[in-house]
Amino acid sequence: MFITIFGWDWGRLLILVTTRLEKVGSSDRRITIRMLKLRFLNEDESWELLREKVFGDRNMMCGSELEKAGKKIAKNCEGLPLTIITVADILSKADQMTPEHWEKVANKENSVFVDAYDQMSKVLLQSYDYLPRYLKEYFLYMGVFPQKYSVPLSKLAMMCIVEGCFLLRDSKNFGNLRGYVSKHLEDLIGNNLVLVTKKCYKNKPKAYRLHSALWHSCVSEAGTSKFFHVFNNYADSLVAERLAKQRRLCVHNNVLFGIKDVHKAMSSISTARSLLCTGPHQRYPVPVCFGQLRLLRVIDALTIRFYEFPMQVVKLYQLRYLGLTCDGNIHASIAELLNLQILIVHRYLSIIKLHEYESSSCLPMEIWDMKELQHLQVMGRDLPEPCDGAVLPNLVTLLDVSPRVCTKHVFKGLPNLKKLGIRIELSADHEPLYCFDHISHLNKVESLKCVVVNPVFRSEVVAPLVTISLFPKSLKMLSLSGLGCAWDDIKAISSLPRLEVLKLRCYAFRGSKWETPKKGFPSLELLLIEDSNLVEWTTGNESFSKLRCLILKQCYKLKEMGWRPSKSLKRIEIVDCSPSTLNCENKMKENRSTLEVCGHSSWDDEKKLKA
């Protein structure tokens, strides 16, 4: 790039370039790029910078109360130097420099942070201004979620498919979308507009958020461009010109639904296509204006409680996404929503009483008429047996169902299911459950999660609650919890050819000794064992040949690990295990300099707190 512009001889010439764009210069192979990526400041560094900019001296001593409030202010700047400097400039010019005033600033009870964000917007949004339109939409959509909210990639993918935007209108399912969404978010990360909050074992992002300063600018820009309008307080409902022709309504404070003027203002926005209620969870119901917004495609109201299923939603024929928290049964008329692609219904409390489980209600039979469904998550409600060969051809995800759903006829009606989540509630005198007997009929399933919510184990290892020898060979991810099987029963799993992720929690397998067979788990890349009574673990030759990450948590009795890690193993994480386990892993590290071993103990944390 620089050679083309300036035509310089690059023999000994060095140029320093500061930029927010990570890809600057990377396309020109004729020059060597040494990139230094500046990190965010930690809390101590943030306070030192704030103190220097306010008082003119980084080592300036101030009162203990003022320092305490100042450290809170510095922490709220989230490590961004520009925010710290801007806030410090406002504080230094304020009439008051008392602990009381600074405490209000720290608690955001006045306008200091908002004023700082407003001043920073012109600088921060320069990167946004040069983005192509589709990336601008991605960035703006991050603002529909609350400040500091970490957004899972799976959530973004689901929202994209139903919003009908982001250049993904031709995508048909979540499998395609996750790749598209991830790629575009990488572009935003490269422009330093989006932060990564969580990564998977392959070091790829799993969740994202905006820095508070960018979130403020994002919400402001979205309101100006009519991308969405946020209801955070009463005043947000009073400006008619801002509400006119808005397509997305974002409610960050669900209590506002109970205010007559706000309710009336929302009901009048006939152009609204999305209603996103992302405020704190409501304990008691509030009146939500579903019925008046006839063109809604998206209702995300999981943080609002409904005692009964809101019948007004069944007349919203354009709905693609419906998320509710509802204690009542789902009415058969939901089948009128022929365009619905995603249905998520939570219970107010995730704990289901035993008598409620035993008389668990079924979804209406008409659910089999909803051919566009792709994602179905309905805790405490079972999918009924289909009749006359009914199928849900587009259903990819089915979560939080009981073992009663796991029948031959139901599975045959889900020919393209890729992700299945089973939730088991057991009584004290339970009978064996055979929820995996017919799972071989799901020949496309890639992810399976089975959780026994309240496992009760006897002193001896008994016959397994479930049959685990019939797992389909298509499985890539398997998560088991509370099953209480013997370690010998895991042999059937070890031979799965495509299994990449295995998570075993809460005595999924019991016993003191596990001998992994030769060439077992040929494709496994991540293994998690949590809360286990395992004592000895040995492996056969060429087992775990592709393992990249091993995580051991609450394995207090584990002493011996008779195996050598393969060259593929990059990381071992040990949390609350015996000292001998950590010593064993450290010996492995001595033989493998590239192996990362991380040990952590909650006991050490407790000692630090007491100190």
Secondary structure, DSSP 8 states (H G I E B T S, - for coil): -HHHHH----SS-------S-TTTTTT-TTS-----------HHHHHHHHHHHHHS-TT----HHHHHHHHHHHHHTTT-HHHHHHHHHHHHTSS--SHHHHHHHHTT-SSHHHHHHHHHHHHHHHHHHTS-HHHHHHHHHGGGS-TT--EEHHHHHHHHHHHT-TT-TT--SHHHHHHHHHHHHHHHHHTT-SEEEEE-TTS-EEEEE--HHHHHHHHHHHHHTTS-EEE-SGGGGS-HHHHTT-SEEEES-GGGGGSHHHHHHHHT-TT--EEEE-SS--SS------TT-TT--EEEEEEEEESS--GGGGG-TT-SEEEEEESS---GGGGG-TT--EEEEE-SSS---HHHHHT-EE--GGGGG-TT--EEEETTEE----STT---TT--EEEEE-GGG--HHHHHT-TT--EEEEEE---TT-----TTTTGGG-TT--EEEEEESS----SS--S-SS--S---TT--EEEEES--EEGGGGHHHHT-TT--EEEEESSSEESSEEEE-TT-STT--EEEEES----EEEE-TTTTTT--EEEEES-TT--EEE----TT--EEEEES--HHHHHHHHHHHHH-TT-EEEEE-HHHHHHHHH-
